[in-house]
Amino acid sequence: MLEGKAVVGETDMLQTMQQDALDLAAKALDFFDVTEATEIARFIKQDFDKAHGPGWQCIVGTDFGSFVTHCSGCFIYFCIGSLAILLFRGSAGPEAETSQFAALETKA
């Protein structure tokens, strides 16, 4: 695991969900080397999908930019050492997409 404490940059998550994200990142870093960013992201995403429902996205790395749309209360960006982690749930889940397409079809 990387030495040091997680530093939260931005979040709108409840404290309990934030702690889940930080604990899960620490657990991922126990299993994977910091150079295995894709495996760390997969581990965090899959666990969050199980614990908090589907639709989570996770980006892990040392140098990346992002511009995302997310559900309210479902966004956190934090760093552990030099490793940055962005975890969020996209704003359009499968249910929203289905109802959106249904609305479009009825207008035609």
Gaussian input, Z-matrix of N, CA and C with variables (Angstrom, degrees):
# hf/3-21g

backbone

0 1
 N
 C     1     B1
 C     2     B2     1     A1
 N     3     B3     2     A2     1     D1
 C     4     B4     3     A3     2     D2
 C     5     B5     4     A4     3     D3
 N     6     B6     5     A5     4     D4
 C     7     B7     6     A6     5     D5
 C     8     B8     7     A7     6     D6
 N     9     B9     8     A8     7     D7
 C    10    B10     9     A9     8     D8
 C    11    B11    10    A10     9     D9
 N    12    B12    11    A11    10    D10
 C    13    B13    12    A12    11    D11
 C    14    B14    13    A13    12    D12
 N    15    B15    14    A14    13    D13
 C    16    B16    15    A15    14    D14
 C    17    B17    16    A16    15    D15
 N    18    B18    17    A17    16    D16
 C    19    B19    18    A18    17    D17
 C    20    B20    19    A19    18    D18
 N    21    B21    20    A20    19    D19
 C    22    B22    21    A21    20    D20
 C    23    B23    22    A22    21    D21
 N    24    B24    23    A23    22    D22
 C    25    B25    24    A24    23    D23
 C    26    B26    25    A25    24    D24
 N    27    B27    26    A26    25    D25
 C    28    B28    27    A27    26    D26
 C    29    B29    28    A28    27    D27
 N    30    B30    29    A29    28    D28
 C    31    B31    30    A30    29    D29
 C    32    B32    31    A31    30    D30
 N    33    B33    32    A32    31    D31
 C    34    B34    33    A33    32    D32
 C    35    B35    34    A34    33    D33
 N    36    B36    35    A35    34    D34
 C    37    B37    36    A36    35    D35
 C    38    B38    37    A37    36    D36
 N    39    B39    38    A38    37    D37
 C    40    B40    39    A39    38    D38
 C    41    B41    40    A40    39    D39
 N    42    B42    41    A41    40    D40
 C    43    B43    42    A42    41    D41
 C    44    B44    43    A43    42    D42
 N    45    B45    44    A44    43    D43
 C    46    B46    45    A45    44    D44
 C    47    B47    46    A46    45    D45
 N    48    B48    47    A47    46    D46
 C    49    B49    48    A48    47    D47
 C    50    B50    49    A49    48    D48
 N    51    B51    50    A50    49    D49
 C    52    B52    51    A51    50    D50
 C    53    B53    52    A52    51    D51
 N    54    B54    53    A53    52    D52
 C    55    B55    54    A54    53    D53
 C    56    B56    55    A55    54    D54
 N    57    B57    56    A56    55    D55
 C    58    B58    57    A57    56    D56
 C    59    B59    58    A58    57    D57
 N    60    B60    59    A59    58    D58
 C    61    B61    60    A60    59    D59
 C    62    B62    61    A61    60    D60
 N    63    B63    62    A62    61    D61
 C    64    B64    63    A63    62    D62
 C    65    B65    64    A64    63    D63
 N    66    B66    65    A65    64    D64
 C    67    B67    66    A66    65    D65
 C    68    B68    67    A67    66    D66
 N    69    B69    68    A68    67    D67
 C    70    B70    69    A69    68    D68
 C    71    B71    70    A70    69    D69
 N    72    B72    71    A71    70    D70
 C    73    B73    72    A72    71    D71
 C    74    B74    73    A73    72    D72
 N    75    B75    74    A74    73    D73
 C    76    B76    75    A75    74    D74
 C    77    B77    76    A76    75    D75
 N    78    B78    77    A77    76    D76
 C    79    B79    78    A78    77    D77
 C    80    B80    79    A79    78    D78
 N    81    B81    80    A80    79    D79
 C    82    B82    81    A81    80    D80
 C    83    B83    82    A82    81    D81
 N    84    B84    83    A83    82    D82
 C    85    B85    84    A84    83    D83
 C    86    B86    85    A85    84    D84
 N    87    B87    86    A86    85    D85
 C    88    B88    87    A87    86    D86
 C    89    B89    88    A88    87    D87
 N    90    B90    89    A89    88    D88
 C    91    B91    90    A90    89    D89
 C    92    B92    91    A91    90    D90
 N    93    B93    92    A92    91    D91
 C    94    B94    93    A93    92    D92
 C    95    B95    94    A94    93    D93
 N    96    B96    95    A95    94    D94
 C    97    B97    96    A96    95    D95
 C    98    B98    97    A97    96    D96
 N    99    B99    98    A98    97    D97
 C   100   B100    99    A99    98    D98
 C   101   B101   100   A100    99    D99
 N   102   B102   101   A101   100   D100
 C   103   B103   102   A102   101   D101
 C   104   B104   103   A103   102   D102
 N   105   B105   104   A104   103   D103
 C   106   B106   105   A105   104   D104
 C   107   B107   106   A106   105   D105
 N   108   B108   107   A107   106   D106
 C   109   B109   108   A108   107   D107
 C   110   B110   109   A109   108   D108
 N   111   B111   110   A110   109   D109
 C   112   B112   111   A111   110   D110
 C   113   B113   112   A112   111   D111
 N   114   B114   113   A113   112   D112
 C   115   B115   114   A114   113   D113
 C   116   B116   115   A115   114   D114
 N   117   B117   116   A116   115   D115
 C   118   B118   117   A117   116   D116
 C   119   B119   118   A118   117   D117
 N   120   B120   119   A119   118   D118
 C   121   B121   120   A120   119   D119
 C   122   B122   121   A121   120   D120
 N   123   B123   122   A122   121   D121
 C   124   B124   123   A123   122   D122
 C   125   B125   124   A124   123   D123
 N   126   B126   125   A125   124   D124
 C   127   B127   126   A126   125   D125
 C   128   B128   127   A127   126   D126
 N   129   B129   128   A128   127   D127
 C   130   B130   129   A129   128   D128
 C   131   B131   130   A130   129   D129
 N   132   B132   131   A131   130   D130
 C   133   B133   132   A132   131   D131
 C   134   B134   133   A133   132   D132
 N   135   B135   134   A134   133   D133
 C   136   B136   135   A135   134   D134
 C   137   B137   136   A136   135   D135
 N   138   B138   137   A137   136   D136
 C   139   B139   138   A138   137   D137
 C   140   B140   139   A139   138   D138
 N   141   B141   140   A140   139   D139
 C   142   B142   141   A141   140   D140
 C   143   B143   142   A142   141   D141
 N   144   B144   143   A143   142   D142
 C   145   B145   144   A144   143   D143
 C   146   B146   145   A145   144   D144
 N   147   B147   146   A146   145   D145
 C   148   B148   147   A147   146   D146
 C   149   B149   148   A148   147   D147
 N   150   B150   149   A149   148   D148
 C   151   B151   150   A150   149   D149
 C   152   B152   151   A151   150   D150
 N   153   B153   152   A152   151   D151
 C   154   B154   153   A153   152   D152
 C   155   B155   154   A154   153   D153
 N   156   B156   155   A155   154   D154
 C   157   B157   156   A156   155   D155
 C   158   B158   157   A157   156   D156
 N   159   B159   158   A158   157   D157
 C   160   B160   159   A159   158   D158
 C   161   B161   160   A160   159   D159
 N   162   B162   161   A161   160   D160
 C   163   B163   162   A162   161   D161
 C   164   B164   163   A163   162   D162
 N   165   B165   164   A164   163   D163
 C   166   B166   165   A165   164   D164
 C   167   B167   166   A166   165   D165
 N   168   B168   167   A167   166   D166
 C   169   B169   168   A168   167   D167
 C   170   B170   169   A169   168   D168
 N   171   B171   170   A170   169   D169
 C   172   B172   171   A171   170   D170
 C   173   B173   172   A172   171   D171
 N   174   B174   173   A173   172   D172
 C   175   B175   174   A174   173   D173
 C   176   B176   175   A175   174   D174
 N   177   B177   176   A176   175   D175
 C   178   B178   177   A177   176   D176
 C   179   B179   178   A178   177   D177
 N   180   B180   179   A179   178   D178
 C   181   B181   180   A180   179   D179
 C   182   B182   181   A181   180   D180
 N   183   B183   182   A182   181   D181
 C   184   B184   183   A183   182   D182
 C   185   B185   184   A184   183   D183
 N   186   B186   185   A185   184   D184
 C   187   B187   186   A186   185   D185
 C   188   B188   187   A187   186   D186
 N   189   B189   188   A188   187   D187
 C   190   B190   189   A189   188   D188
 C   191   B191   190   A190   189   D189
 N   192   B192   191   A191   190   D190
 C   193   B193   192   A192   191   D191
 C   194   B194   193   A193   192   D192
 N   195   B195   194   A194   193   D193
 C   196   B196   195   A195   194   D194
 C   197   B197   196   A196   195   D195
 N   198   B198   197   A197   196   D196
 C   199   B199   198   A198   197   D197
 C   200   B200   199   A199   198   D198
 N   201   B201   200   A200   199   D199
 C   202   B202   201   A201   200   D200
 C   203   B203   202   A202   201   D201
 N   204   B204   203   A203   202   D202
 C   205   B205   204   A204   203   D203
 C   206   B206   205   A205   204   D204
 N   207   B207   206   A206   205   D205
 C   208   B208   207   A207   206   D206
 C   209   B209   208   A208   207   D207
 N   210   B210   209   A209   208   D208
 C   211   B211   210   A210   209   D209
 C   212   B212   211   A211   210   D210
 N   213   B213   212   A212   211   D211
 C   214   B214   213   A213   212   D212
 C   215   B215   214   A214   213   D213
 N   216   B216   215   A215   214   D214
 C   217   B217   216   A216   215   D215
 C   218   B218   217   A217   216   D216
 N   219   B219   218   A218   217   D217
 C   220   B220   219   A219   218   D218
 C   221   B221   220   A220   219   D219
 N   222   B222   221   A221   220   D220
 C   223   B223   222   A222   221   D221
 C   224   B224   223   A223   222   D222
 N   225   B225   224   A224   223   D223
 C   226   B226   225   A225   224   D224
 C   227   B227   226   A226   225   D225
 N   228   B228   227   A227   226   D226
 C   229   B229   228   A228   227   D227
 C   230   B230   229   A229   228   D228
 N   231   B231   230   A230   229   D229
 C   232   B232   231   A231   230   D230
 C   233   B233   232   A232   231   D231
 N   234   B234   233   A233   232   D232
 C   235   B235   234   A234   233   D233
 C   236   B236   235   A235   234   D234
 N   237   B237   236   A236   235   D235
 C   238   B238   237   A237   236   D236
 C   239   B239   238   A238   237   D237
 N   240   B240   239   A239   238   D238
 C   241   B241   240   A240   239   D239
 C   242   B242   241   A241   240   D240
 N   243   B243   242   A242   241   D241
 C   244   B244   243   A243   242   D242
 C   245   B245   244   A244   243   D243
 N   246   B246   245   A245   244   D244
 C   247   B247   246   A246   245   D245
 C   248   B248   247   A247   246   D246
 N   249   B249   248   A248   247   D247
 C   250   B250   249   A249   248   D248
 C   251   B251   250   A250   249   D249
 N   252   B252   251   A251   250   D250
 C   253   B253   252   A252   251   D251
 C   254   B254   253   A253   252   D252
 N   255   B255   254   A254   253   D253
 C   256   B256   255   A255   254   D254
 C   257   B257   256   A256   255   D255
 N   258   B258   257   A257   256   D256
 C   259   B259   258   A258   257   D257
 C   260   B260   259   A259   258   D258
 N   261   B261   260   A260   259   D259
 C   262   B262   261   A261   260   D260
 C   263   B263   262   A262   261   D261
 N   264   B264   263   A263   262   D262
 C   265   B265   264   A264   263   D263
 C   266   B266   265   A265   264   D264
 N   267   B267   266   A266   265   D265
 C   268   B268   267   A267   266   D266
 C   269   B269   268   A268   267   D267
 N   270   B270   269   A269   268   D268
 C   271   B271   270   A270   269   D269
 C   272   B272   271   A271   270   D270
 N   273   B273   272   A272   271   D271
 C   274   B274   273   A273   272   D272
 C   275   B275   274   A274   273   D273
 N   276   B276   275   A275   274   D274
 C   277   B277   276   A276   275   D275
 C   278   B278   277   A277   276   D276
 N   279   B279   278   A278   277   D277
 C   280   B280   279   A279   278   D278
 C   281   B281   280   A280   279   D279
 N   282   B282   281   A281   280   D280
 C   283   B283   282   A282   281   D281
 C   284   B284   283   A283   282   D282
 N   285   B285   284   A284   283   D283
 C   286   B286   285   A285   284   D284
 C   287   B287   286   A286   285   D285
 N   288   B288   287   A287   286   D286
 C   289   B289   288   A288   287   D287
 C   290   B290   289   A289   288   D288
 N   291   B291   290   A290   289   D289
 C   292   B292   291   A291   290   D290
 C   293   B293   292   A292   291   D291
 N   294   B294   293   A293   292   D292
 C   295   B295   294   A294   293   D293
 C   296   B296   295   A295   294   D294
 N   297   B297   296   A296   295   D295
 C   298   B298   297   A297   296   D296
 C   299   B299   298   A298   297   D297
 N   300   B300   299   A299   298   D298
 C   301   B301   300   A300   299   D299
 C   302   B302   301   A301   300   D300
 N   303   B303   302   A302   301   D301
 C   304   B304   303   A303   302   D302
 C   305   B305   304   A304   303   D303
 N   306   B306   305   A305   304   D304
 C   307   B307   306   A306   305   D305
 C   308   B308   307   A307   306   D306
 N   309   B309   308   A308   307   D307
 C   310   B310   309   A309   308   D308
 C   311   B311   310   A310   309   D309
 N   312   B312   311   A311   310   D310
 C   313   B313   312   A312   311   D311
 C   314   B314   313   A313   312   D312
 N   315   B315   314   A314   313   D313
 C   316   B316   315   A315   314   D314
 C   317   B317   316   A316   315   D315
 N   318   B318   317   A317   316   D316
 C   319   B319   318   A318   317   D317
 C   320   B320   319   A319   318   D318
 N   321   B321   320   A320   319   D319
 C   322   B322   321   A321   320   D320
 C   323   B323   322   A322   321   D321

   B1=1.4562
   B2=1.5181
   B3=1.3124
   B4=1.4568
   B5=1.5214
   B6=1.3032
   B7=1.4597
   B8=1.5240
   B9=1.3031
   B10=1.4587
   B11=1.5128
   B12=1.2946
   B13=1.4438
   B14=1.5250
   B15=1.3115
   B16=1.4621
   B17=1.5308
   B18=1.3220
   B19=1.4571
   B20=1.5213
   B21=1.3146
   B22=1.4611
   B23=1.5234
   B24=1.3424
   B25=1.4568
   B26=1.5128
   B27=1.3260
   B28=1.4670
   B29=1.5161
   B30=1.3067
   B31=1.4563
   B32=1.5173
   B33=1.3204
   B34=1.4572
   B35=1.5330
   B36=1.3442
   B37=1.4695
   B38=1.5289
   B39=1.3166
   B40=1.4561
   B41=1.5212
   B42=1.3060
   B43=1.4597
   B44=1.5279
   B45=1.3320
   B46=1.4595
   B47=1.5274
   B48=1.3288
   B49=1.4588
   B50=1.5315
   B51=1.3291
   B52=1.4623
   B53=1.5197
   B54=1.3190
   B55=1.4637
   B56=1.5190
   B57=1.3358
   B58=1.4747
   B59=1.5276
   B60=1.3287
   B61=1.4664
   B62=1.5245
   B63=1.3157
   B64=1.4603
   B65=1.5275
   B66=1.3381
   B67=1.4675
   B68=1.5199
   B69=1.3101
   B70=1.4638
   B71=1.5242
   B72=1.3183
   B73=1.4598
   B74=1.5297
   B75=1.3231
   B76=1.4616
   B77=1.5266
   B78=1.3332
   B79=1.4621
   B80=1.5328
   B81=1.3202
   B82=1.4646
   B83=1.5250
   B84=1.3220
   B85=1.4621
   B86=1.5296
   B87=1.3362
   B88=1.4641
   B89=1.5255
   B90=1.3345
   B91=1.4600
   B92=1.5268
   B93=1.3245
   B94=1.4651
   B95=1.5201
   B96=1.3240
   B97=1.4498
   B98=1.5263
   B99=1.3163
   B100=1.4702
   B101=1.5220
   B102=1.3333
   B103=1.4715
   B104=1.5230
   B105=1.3325
   B106=1.4666
   B107=1.5313
   B108=1.3299
   B109=1.4637
   B110=1.5308
   B111=1.3240
   B112=1.4676
   B113=1.5248
   B114=1.3160
   B115=1.4716
   B116=1.5258
   B117=1.3162
   B118=1.4661
   B119=1.5299
   B120=1.3289
   B121=1.4669
   B122=1.5296
   B123=1.3401
   B124=1.4677
   B125=1.5322
   B126=1.3216
   B127=1.4625
   B128=1.5331
   B129=1.3340
   B130=1.4631
   B131=1.5236
   B132=1.3258
   B133=1.4679
   B134=1.5329
   B135=1.3240
   B136=1.4697
   B137=1.5237
   B138=1.3204
   B139=1.4588
   B140=1.5234
   B141=1.3424
   B142=1.4634
   B143=1.5213
   B144=1.3330
   B145=1.4651
   B146=1.5252
   B147=1.3309
   B148=1.4695
   B149=1.5222
   B150=1.3272
   B151=1.4608
   B152=1.5295
   B153=1.3379
   B154=1.4665
   B155=1.5225
   B156=1.3241
   B157=1.4545
   B158=1.5156
   B159=1.3290
   B160=1.4766
   B161=1.5246
   B162=1.3304
   B163=1.4522
   B164=1.5170
   B165=1.3335
   B166=1.4612
   B167=1.5238
   B168=1.3182
   B169=1.4613
   B170=1.5230
   B171=1.3392
   B172=1.4539
   B173=1.5217
   B174=1.3162
   B175=1.4600
   B176=1.5194
   B177=1.3374
   B178=1.4574
   B179=1.5178
   B180=1.3151
   B181=1.4562
   B182=1.5093
   B183=1.3094
   B184=1.4615
   B185=1.5206
   B186=1.3318
   B187=1.4589
   B188=1.5231
   B189=1.3156
   B190=1.4634
   B191=1.5214
   B192=1.2920
   B193=1.4553
   B194=1.5157
   B195=1.3019
   B196=1.4600
   B197=1.5211
   B198=1.3014
   B199=1.4588
   B200=1.5133
   B201=1.3257
   B202=1.4559
   B203=1.5257
   B204=1.3080
   B205=1.4540
   B206=1.5159
   B207=1.3137
   B208=1.4643
   B209=1.5227
   B210=1.3217
   B211=1.4593
   B212=1.5205
   B213=1.2993
   B214=1.4564
   B215=1.5305
   B216=1.3174
   B217=1.4600
   B218=1.5098
   B219=1.3306
   B220=1.4683
   B221=1.5285
   B222=1.3298
   B223=1.4621
   B224=1.5176
   B225=1.3398
   B226=1.4577
   B227=1.5216
   B228=1.3223
   B229=1.4567
   B230=1.5154
   B231=1.3323
   B232=1.4562
   B233=1.5150
   B234=1.3281
   B235=1.4603
   B236=1.5204
   B237=1.3036
   B238=1.4572
   B239=1.5208
   B240=1.3194
   B241=1.4560
   B242=1.5174
   B243=1.3301
   B244=1.4686
   B245=1.5305
   B246=1.3208
   B247=1.4697
   B248=1.5294
   B249=1.3337
   B250=1.4588
   B251=1.5244
   B252=1.3253
   B253=1.4655
   B254=1.5204
   B255=1.3158
   B256=1.4593
   B257=1.5176
   B258=1.3211
   B259=1.4586
   B260=1.5214
   B261=1.3441
   B262=1.4583
   B263=1.5242
   B264=1.3210
   B265=1.4564
   B266=1.5211
   B267=1.3316
   B268=1.4573
   B269=1.5102
   B270=1.3217
   B271=1.4625
   B272=1.5181
   B273=1.3220
   B274=1.4658
   B275=1.5223
   B276=1.3247
   B277=1.4565
   B278=1.5130
   B279=1.3351
   B280=1.4714
   B281=1.5269
   B282=1.3471
   B283=1.4521
   B284=1.5275
   B285=1.3227
   B286=1.4682
   B287=1.5220
   B288=1.3343
   B289=1.4611
   B290=1.5180
   B291=1.3267
   B292=1.4508
   B293=1.5187
   B294=1.3340
   B295=1.4583
   B296=1.5286
   B297=1.3339
   B298=1.4590
   B299=1.5245
   B300=1.3431
   B301=1.4546
   B302=1.5256
   B303=1.3075
   B304=1.4488
   B305=1.5270
   B306=1.3362
   B307=1.4666
   B308=1.5270
   B309=1.3218
   B310=1.4495
   B311=1.5208
   B312=1.3237
   B313=1.4555
   B314=1.5198
   B315=1.3445
   B316=1.4543
   B317=1.5318
   B318=1.3367
   B319=1.4629
   B320=1.5254
   B321=1.3012
   B322=1.4710
   B323=1.5132
   A1=109.56
   A2=116.46
   A3=121.15
   A4=108.97
   A5=114.90
   A6=119.31
   A7=108.83
   A8=115.72
   A9=119.19
   A10=112.42
   A11=113.56
   A12=122.53
   A13=109.94
   A14=115.93
   A15=120.07
   A16=109.31
   A17=115.08
   A18=121.20
   A19=107.40
   A20=116.14
   A21=121.25
   A22=108.56
   A23=115.01
   A24=120.90
   A25=111.63
   A26=116.62
   A27=122.92
   A28=108.80
   A29=116.56
   A30=120.98
   A31=110.40
   A32=115.57
   A33=120.74
   A34=109.68
   A35=115.47
   A36=121.45
   A37=110.73
   A38=115.00
   A39=120.28
   A40=108.42
   A41=116.86
   A42=122.25
   A43=112.57
   A44=117.62
   A45=120.08
   A46=111.77
   A47=117.01
   A48=120.46
   A49=110.72
   A50=116.22
   A51=119.69
   A52=110.28
   A53=116.04
   A54=119.98
   A55=110.86
   A56=117.50
   A57=120.99
   A58=110.41
   A59=116.16
   A60=120.67
   A61=111.16
   A62=117.30
   A63=121.34
   A64=111.18
   A65=116.55
   A66=120.39
   A67=111.10
   A68=115.72
   A69=120.30
   A70=111.47
   A71=117.33
   A72=120.74
   A73=110.22
   A74=116.82
   A75=120.38
   A76=110.58
   A77=116.03
   A78=120.68
   A79=110.99
   A80=117.01
   A81=121.48
   A82=110.57
   A83=116.42
   A84=120.43
   A85=112.40
   A86=117.08
   A87=119.96
   A88=110.61
   A89=116.33
   A90=121.63
   A91=113.81
   A92=117.12
   A93=121.74
   A94=111.27
   A95=115.65
   A96=122.36
   A97=108.64
   A98=117.30
   A99=120.73
   A100=112.98
   A101=117.56
   A102=120.62
   A103=112.20
   A104=117.85
   A105=122.48
   A106=110.64
   A107=115.64
   A108=121.51
   A109=112.74
   A110=117.23
   A111=119.98
   A112=111.06
   A113=116.90
   A114=120.37
   A115=111.15
   A116=116.74
   A117=120.42
   A118=109.75
   A119=116.73
   A120=121.12
   A121=111.27
   A122=116.69
   A123=120.99
   A124=110.71
   A125=116.53
   A126=122.35
   A127=110.52
   A128=116.74
   A129=121.13
   A130=110.79
   A131=117.61
   A132=122.02
   A133=111.62
   A134=116.13
   A135=119.40
   A136=111.51
   A137=117.18
   A138=119.46
   A139=111.39
   A140=117.27
   A141=119.95
   A142=111.02
   A143=118.12
   A144=120.80
   A145=110.81
   A146=116.68
   A147=121.03
   A148=111.48
   A149=116.58
   A150=120.88
   A151=113.85
   A152=117.04
   A153=120.26
   A154=113.75
   A155=117.51
   A156=121.51
   A157=111.61
   A158=117.15
   A159=121.39
   A160=113.38
   A161=114.00
   A162=120.88
   A163=115.23
   A164=117.84
   A165=120.78
   A166=110.82
   A167=114.99
   A168=123.15
   A169=107.19
   A170=116.49
   A171=120.10
   A172=109.73
   A173=115.79
   A174=123.13
   A175=106.92
   A176=116.10
   A177=121.64
   A178=108.69
   A179=117.39
   A180=120.15
   A181=112.23
   A182=114.78
   A183=120.39
   A184=112.15
   A185=117.24
   A186=119.77
   A187=109.55
   A188=116.65
   A189=120.30
   A190=109.62
   A191=115.08
   A192=121.87
   A193=108.22
   A194=116.56
   A195=119.16
   A196=110.17
   A197=114.32
   A198=122.80
   A199=104.77
   A200=117.56
   A201=120.81
   A202=111.08
   A203=114.61
   A204=122.60
   A205=106.65
   A206=116.71
   A207=119.63
   A208=110.61
   A209=114.49
   A210=120.76
   A211=109.24
   A212=116.50
   A213=121.49
   A214=110.17
   A215=116.27
   A216=121.03
   A217=114.03
   A218=117.47
   A219=121.24
   A220=112.22
   A221=117.04
   A222=120.84
   A223=110.01
   A224=115.67
   A225=120.47
   A226=109.05
   A227=114.71
   A228=122.85
   A229=106.34
   A230=116.71
   A231=119.80
   A232=110.32
   A233=115.24
   A234=121.88
   A235=109.79
   A236=114.83
   A237=122.23
   A238=104.79
   A239=115.88
   A240=119.44
   A241=108.90
   A242=116.94
   A243=120.92
   A244=112.67
   A245=117.54
   A246=121.97
   A247=110.29
   A248=116.15
   A249=121.78
   A250=109.45
   A251=115.73
   A252=121.82
   A253=108.71
   A254=115.38
   A255=123.24
   A256=107.01
   A257=116.59
   A258=122.17
   A259=108.10
   A260=116.06
   A261=119.33
   A262=109.67
   A263=114.60
   A264=120.75
   A265=106.77
   A266=115.31
   A267=120.46
   A268=111.62
   A269=116.26
   A270=120.22
   A271=114.16
   A272=117.91
   A273=120.02
   A274=109.18
   A275=116.30
   A276=120.78
   A277=110.30
   A278=117.10
   A279=120.94
   A280=113.02
   A281=117.25
   A282=119.90
   A283=110.85
   A284=116.10
   A285=120.39
   A286=110.52
   A287=116.33
   A288=119.90
   A289=110.96
   A290=117.79
   A291=121.68
   A292=110.61
   A293=117.09
   A294=119.08
   A295=110.95
   A296=117.54
   A297=120.86
   A298=110.11
   A299=117.11
   A300=120.35
   A301=110.77
   A302=117.31
   A303=120.14
   A304=110.40
   A305=116.06
   A306=119.82
   A307=110.94
   A308=116.90
   A309=120.10
   A310=111.44
   A311=116.81
   A312=121.04
   A313=112.01
   A314=117.58
   A315=119.60
   A316=112.12
   A317=117.03
   A318=120.88
   A319=111.61
   A320=117.35
   A321=121.08
   A322=112.02
   D1=148.36
   D2=175.28
   D3=-66.30
   D4=140.61
   D5=176.51
   D6=-75.59
   D7=147.36
   D8=175.96
   D9=110.96
   D10=167.99
   D11=-176.32
   D12=-95.36
   D13=148.33
   D14=175.06
   D15=-68.96
   D16=137.92
   D17=177.65
   D18=-118.11
   D19=115.25
   D20=-179.46
   D21=-80.85
   D22=124.35
   D23=178.21
   D24=-87.19
   D25=-55.01
   D26=-179.59
   D27=-142.29
   D28=143.45
   D29=174.87
   D30=-163.71
   D31=154.42
   D32=168.27
   D33=-130.05
   D34=15.75
   D35=179.67
   D36=-77.73
   D37=154.24
   D38=168.85
   D39=-64.09
   D40=154.08
   D41=-176.82
   D42=-56.07
   D43=-40.03
   D44=-178.35
   D45=-65.66
   D46=-39.45
   D47=178.41
   D48=-70.74
   D49=-36.93
   D50=174.88
   D51=-58.08
   D52=-45.77
   D53=-179.06
   D54=-64.12
   D55=-37.33
   D56=174.85
   D57=-57.75
   D58=-44.74
   D59=-178.84
   D60=-64.25
   D61=-44.77
   D62=-179.29
   D63=-66.17
   D64=-42.67
   D65=178.72
   D66=-64.35
   D67=-40.51
   D68=-179.31
   D69=-67.41
   D70=-38.42
   D71=176.88
   D72=-63.48
   D73=-42.43
   D74=178.18
   D75=-62.15
   D76=-40.82
   D77=177.88
   D78=-64.21
   D79=-42.84
   D80=178.31
   D81=-60.10
   D82=-39.80
   D83=-179.55
   D84=-72.45
   D85=-17.45
   D86=171.89
   D87=-75.03
   D88=-31.19
   D89=-177.90
   D90=-88.56
   D91=-33.76
   D92=-172.49
   D93=-122.30
   D94=151.57
   D95=173.93
   D96=-74.20
   D97=151.94
   D98=-178.55
   D99=-61.10
   D100=-19.98
   D101=178.39
   D102=-78.21
   D103=-9.85
   D104=-178.98
   D105=-96.50
   D106=59.29
   D107=-174.67
   D108=-58.70
   D109=-40.26
   D110=-178.79
   D111=-65.36
   D112=-40.44
   D113=178.59
   D114=-67.32
   D115=-38.91
   D116=177.16
   D117=-63.21
   D118=-45.85
   D119=179.38
   D120=-61.61
   D121=-43.98
   D122=178.90
   D123=-60.48
   D124=-45.27
   D125=-179.24
   D126=-59.22
   D127=-48.83
   D128=-178.76
   D129=-65.97
   D130=-46.00
   D131=-178.81
   D132=-60.43
   D133=-48.00
   D134=-177.13
   D135=-64.67
   D136=-39.54
   D137=179.34
   D138=-68.64
   D139=-40.07
   D140=177.50
   D141=-66.05
   D142=-37.09
   D143=175.23
   D144=-58.85
   D145=-42.65
   D146=179.89
   D147=-68.31
   D148=-43.99
   D149=-173.73
   D150=-80.22
   D151=-33.02
   D152=-171.04
   D153=-126.28
   D154=13.68
   D155=179.45
   D156=91.99
   D157=162.15
   D158=-174.34
   D159=-72.98
   D160=165.25
   D161=172.81
   D162=105.65
   D163=5.73
   D164=-179.87
   D165=-78.47
   D166=145.19
   D167=176.43
   D168=-124.25
   D169=143.22
   D170=-179.06
   D171=-137.75
   D172=132.02
   D173=177.73
   D174=-123.42
   D175=129.29
   D176=-177.59
   D177=-130.66
   D178=135.21
   D179=176.82
   D180=174.45
   D181=-175.31
   D182=179.55
   D183=-106.93
   D184=-12.38
   D185=-178.01
   D186=-156.94
   D187=98.83
   D188=177.25
   D189=-152.96
   D190=154.30
   D191=172.54
   D192=-110.71
   D193=160.68
   D194=178.38
   D195=-153.77
   D196=155.91
   D197=173.01
   D198=-150.76
   D199=103.60
   D200=-171.23
   D201=-128.12
   D202=157.80
   D203=171.02
   D204=-107.37
   D205=131.93
   D206=-174.91
   D207=-138.21
   D208=160.46
   D209=174.65
   D210=-69.23
   D211=146.07
   D212=176.80
   D213=-59.82
   D214=132.44
   D215=179.01
   D216=82.46
   D217=10.04
   D218=-173.27
   D219=-131.02
   D220=45.63
   D221=-178.28
   D222=-142.14
   D223=133.05
   D224=171.73
   D225=-149.13
   D226=138.53
   D227=173.83
   D228=-128.54
   D229=122.26
   D230=-179.05
   D231=-146.85
   D232=163.48
   D233=179.49
   D234=-124.30
   D235=143.39
   D236=169.28
   D237=-124.42
   D238=108.84
   D239=-172.17
   D240=61.68
   D241=-129.38
   D242=-179.35
   D243=-90.86
   D244=-1.46
   D245=-177.16
   D246=-92.54
   D247=123.03
   D248=178.76
   D249=-100.64
   D250=143.37
   D251=-179.53
   D252=-132.37
   D253=125.99
   D254=175.86
   D255=-116.02
   D256=121.98
   D257=-178.90
   D258=-130.52
   D259=127.09
   D260=-178.96
   D261=-155.65
   D262=159.69
   D263=172.88
   D264=-105.75
   D265=126.51
   D266=179.67
   D267=-59.13
   D268=154.47
   D269=-173.76
   D270=-80.06
   D271=-17.56
   D272=-178.91
   D273=-115.92
   D274=98.58
   D275=177.07
   D276=-81.29
   D277=175.30
   D278=-178.62
   D279=-57.19
   D280=-36.01
   D281=-179.46
   D282=-66.54
   D283=-41.81
   D284=-179.49
   D285=-65.09
   D286=-41.62
   D287=179.82
   D288=-64.24
   D289=-42.16
   D290=-179.62
   D291=-62.39
   D292=-46.93
   D293=-178.67
   D294=-68.73
   D295=-32.10
   D296=177.65
   D297=-65.23
   D298=-44.19
   D299=179.46
   D300=-67.48
   D301=-37.20
   D302=177.95
   D303=-62.26
   D304=-40.61
   D305=178.52
   D306=-65.22
   D307=-39.02
   D308=178.60
   D309=-66.18
   D310=-39.58
   D311=-179.02
   D312=-66.45
   D313=-35.76
   D314=-178.83
   D315=-72.89
   D316=-23.95
   D317=178.46
   D318=-76.51
   D319=-23.19
   D320=-175.12
   D321=-73.08

